[in-house]
Amino acid sequence: MAKLSLGSTFSIFHSRHIRPPLAGCHVTKMTVADHHPSLEVVGGARDRFLPSLHTNLRLPYNPFPLIAWNRHVETIFASFFRSIPQVRLRRECLRVKDGGSVALDWISGDHRRLPPDSPVLILLPGLTGGSQDSYVRHMLTKANGKGWRVVVFNSRGCGESPVTTPQFYSASFLGDTFEVVKHVGARYPEANLYAVGWSLGANILVRYLGKESHACPLSGAVSLCNPFNLVIADEDFHKGFNNVYDKALARALCKIFKKHALLFEDMGGEFNIPLAANAKSVRDFDEGLTR
């Protein structure tokens, strides 16, 4: 699927169980004729990562016929026509310290079928995303087919997750992430924990890794389509065709927010609840509520 914000960026972060410590890889598709990807290895683990990636990095990029010649065509086509794997999910509503709630969706039956030391994968969808989205479902089924225990972390209001306090999710809010990782780790103490995040979920995940640093309970993490610089990402939303995505995401944010708007009605100070509820852009929503 096309990358909407700052280009095609794929990053891998490993915390514990690997020496030397924290390393990051950024693989970016080039626009030159041979479509050869570039690789930047930051920190240690160069000798551990490169041998396993060497073969794949030399493969040419073959776009899907007709559709992938243009990133916007590819993105829009996928949003309307990409298949959504059918999976039975078991929902767990986790009440966090401030009284808020998030929804954790596990694959039904895995708690009986998989051994307690099976690796656990936590999925963090992008802005307004949840366990209902095709990209999440495809990752979920692929990982589960290889024996991984998978759980989708639906942020407050996303994926029909309940909103029980006047606190919405955002890139700057890490409280729920800390509690979800701790909760999942306590449930399966014999298993290694991993996480994958897309877009805003990737941004939150990488900030979490930075905050936890060498005490991070995750054995590894993958960041996909991460808008690392949110200021630049916001500016890019207002350029050319990207305005279409901006308006679509704003509509999705408003749809979620309006379901729970009564919780936010009495918030004073600089909050502008009507602006957030009727936002025409992601920036409007941020100005009304997040900022």
CORURRA-V507275 format. One record per helix or strand. SS is the DSSP state (@ for helix, = for strand). FROM is the first residue (numbers start at 1). TO is the last residue. If there is no record, write none. Layout:
# CORURRA-V507275
ss=SS from=FROM to=TO
ss=SS from=FROM to=TO
This chain:
# CORURRA-V507275
ss== from=9 to=14
ss== from=23 to=28
ss== from=38 to=43
ss=@ from=46 to=57
ss=@ from=71 to=81
ss== from=89 to=95
ss== from=101 to=107
ss=@ from=110 to=113
ss== from=120 to=124
ss=@ from=134 to=145
ss== from=149 to=154
ss=@ from=158 to=160
ss=@ from=175 to=187
ss== from=193 to=198
ss=@ from=199 to=215
ss== from=218 to=224
ss=@ from=230 to=236
ss=@ from=242 to=259
ss=@ from=261 to=264
ss=@ from=273 to=277
ss=@ from=282 to=290
